[in-house]
């Protein structure tokens, strides 16, 4: 952003805007202030999603739109190649999903940003025996809440400054209620892939059922 006004579709990478909120139309927040980072006025291109095994769409059990992603727990997941958008580094971020588990037996992964190794320091959201968990690498950082079968749940993990402090806190939410937090000093890297419904890697593991 430069001094003055801008209009159109704005995309950005590692950008920060700050100032006074002048209006909020439900889709955009308008700031009277400044911005830092790389801004362009162009539509952002979508991600290329790769289905693995026999991933399907379910047009009966859905939260939004016409269908939901159906994963049977036996090799099904969706993957996205490494993207700078997923390299959160030491910045703030939020990752969220609506999930409908049909099994909570054992450990299953909701999404995983790790690259090719379980020791890679990158976010992973998963459940074990119905308990929601957040970790990075092989470390479990937060555990809490209880997932019910055949029920839509909103899950979210956020990293932000809780006050004016420079310390970043990562919080885990289940259905809008915070279930745990920790002081997060991790550097999550500049570029990462994403697996939805599975652990890292091209063959996956700990597959989600729902």
C-alpha positions in Angstrom: 0.0 0.0 0.0 1.1 3.5 -0.7 0.0 6.8 0.8 -3.6 7.5 -0.1 -6.3 5.0 -1.1 -6.4 1.7 -2.9 -9.3 -0.3 -4.3 -9.8 -3.6 -6.1 -8.8 -7.0 -5.0 -5.7 -6.8 -2.8 -3.5 -9.9 -2.2 -0.5 -9.9 0.0 2.4 -11.9 1.4 3.7 -11.4 4.9 1.9 -8.0 5.1 0.7 -6.1 8.1 -1.9 -3.3 8.1 -2.6 -1.1 11.1 -4.6 1.9 11.9 -8.1 2.9 12.9 -11.0 0.8 11.6 -13.3 3.2 9.6 -15.9 0.6 8.6 -16.6 -3.2 8.4 -19.0 -4.3 5.7 -18.9 -8.0 6.8 -16.4 -8.9 4.1 -13.7 -6.3 4.3 -12.3 -4.2 7.2 -11.3 -0.7 6.1 -8.4 0.9 7.9 -7.3 4.5 8.1 -3.6 3.8 8.6 -0.6 2.2 7.1 0.6 -1.1 5.8 3.9 -2.9 5.7 4.8 -5.8 3.4 4.3 -6.7 -0.3 1.0 -5.8 -1.7 -0.4 -6.3 -5.2 -3.8 -5.5 -6.7 -4.6 -8.8 -8.3 -6.7 -11.8 -7.6 -5.0 -14.6 -5.7 -4.7 -17.9 -7.5 -6.3 -20.9 -5.9 -4.5 -23.9 -4.6 -4.2 -27.2 -6.4 -5.6 -30.0 -4.3 -4.6 -33.6 -5.0 -7.0 -36.3 -3.8 -5.4 -39.5 -2.6 -6.9 -43.1 -2.4 -10.6 -43.0 -2.9 -11.5 -39.5 -1.5 -15.1 -38.6 -2.3 -17.6 -35.8 -1.8 -20.6 -36.4 0.3 -23.6 -34.4 -0.7 -25.8 -35.6 2.2 -23.7 -34.8 5.2 -22.4 -31.3 4.7 -21.9 -28.1 6.6 -21.8 -25.6 3.8 -22.5 -25.5 0.1 -23.4 -28.7 -1.8 -21.0 -31.3 -0.3 -18.3 -32.1 2.2 -15.0 -34.0 1.9 -15.6 -37.7 2.8 -12.6 -39.6 4.3 -13.0 -43.3 5.1 -9.8 -43.6 7.3 -8.1 -46.1 5.0 -5.6 -43.9 3.0 -7.9 -41.0 2.1 -6.5 -37.5 2.3 -6.1 -34.4 0.2 -2.7 -32.8 -0.3 -1.3 -29.4 -1.4 2.2 -28.9 -2.6 4.5 -26.6 -0.6 3.4 -23.0 -0.5 4.8 -19.8 1.0 1.2 -19.1 2.3 1.7 -22.1 4.7 5.2 -21.0 5.9 4.0 -19.2 9.0 7.6 -18.5 10.3 7.4 -16.6 13.5 4.2 -14.7 12.5 0.7 -14.8 13.8 -1.7 -17.2 12.1 -5.1 -19.0 12.3 -6.0 -22.3 10.9 -9.5 -23.7 11.3 -11.9 -26.4 10.0 -15.4 -27.9 10.4 -15.1 -31.6 11.1 -17.6 -34.4 11.4 -15.8 -37.4 13.0 -17.4 -40.8 12.5 -14.6 -42.5 14.4 -12.3 -41.3 17.2 -10.5 -44.5 17.8 -6.7 -44.1 18.1 -4.9 -41.1 16.6 -6.1 -39.3 13.5 -4.9 -36.1 11.9 -7.1 -33.2 10.8 -4.4 -31.3 9.1 -0.6 -31.4 9.0 1.9 -28.8 7.6 5.0 -30.9 8.3 7.4 -31.6 5.4 8.5 -35.2 4.9 9.4 -35.9 8.6 7.7 -36.2 11.9 10.4 -34.0 13.4 9.7 -31.0 11.1 8.6 -28.0 13.3 5.3 -27.2 11.7 1.7 -27.2 12.9 -0.4 -30.3 13.2 -3.9 -30.6 14.4 -5.1 -34.0 15.4 -7.2 -36.1 17.8 -6.6 -39.1 20.0 -9.5 -41.0 21.4 -11.7 -38.0 20.9 -9.4 -35.5 22.6 -8.4 -32.6 20.4 -4.6 -31.9 20.2 -2.2 -29.5 18.7 1.5 -30.1 18.2 4.6 -29.4 16.0 7.3 -31.9 15.1 7.0 -34.7 17.6 5.9 -32.4 20.5 2.4 -32.2 21.8 1.7 -28.6 22.9 -2.0 -28.6 23.7 -4.6 -31.2 24.6 -8.2 -30.7 25.5 -11.9 -30.9 24.7 -13.9 -33.9 23.6 -15.1 -34.7 20.1 -18.5 -36.3 19.7 -19.2 -38.8 16.9 -21.5 -37.9 14.0 -21.5 -34.2 15.1 -20.2 -31.1 13.4 -17.4 -29.5 15.4 -15.5 -26.2 14.7 -11.8 -26.6 15.5 -9.2 -23.8 15.3 -5.7 -23.0 16.3 -4.5 -19.4 16.6 -1.1 -17.7 17.3 -1.2 -14.1 18.4 -0.1 -11.5 21.0 -2.5 -11.8 23.9 -1.7 -8.2 25.0 0.8 -5.5 24.0 3.5 -8.0 24.8 5.8 -9.3 22.0 5.3 -12.8 23.3 3.2 -15.0 21.0 0.6 -17.4 22.5 -0.9 -20.3 20.5 -4.5 -21.3 21.6 -6.6 -24.3 20.7 -10.4 -23.9 20.3 -13.2 -26.4 20.1 -16.6 -25.1 19.2 -15.5 -21.6 20.1 -14.2 -22.5 23.6 -10.5 -22.3 24.3 -9.3 -25.7 25.5 -5.6 -24.9 26.0 -2.7 -22.6 25.2 1.1 -22.3 25.3 3.8 -19.7 24.8 4.9 -20.3 21.2 8.5 -19.4 20.2 8.6 -21.8 17.2 9.7 -20.8 13.8 7.5 -22.7 11.4 9.5 -22.0 8.3 9.1 -20.1 5.0 7.2 -22.6 2.9 5.3 -25.8 3.9 2.9 -28.3 2.3 -0.5 -29.3 3.7 -2.2 -32.6 4.1 -5.9 -32.6 5.0 -7.0 -35.7 6.8 -3.6 -37.3 7.2 0.0 -36.9 8.5 2.8 -35.4 6.4 4.2 -37.1 3.3 3.0 -38.5 0.0 1.5 -41.7 1.5 0.2 -40.1 4.7 -0.7 -41.9 7.9 -3.0 -41.6 10.9 -5.9 -41.0 8.5 -9.0 -39.1 9.7 -12.4 -40.8 9.4 -15.4 -38.5 8.8 
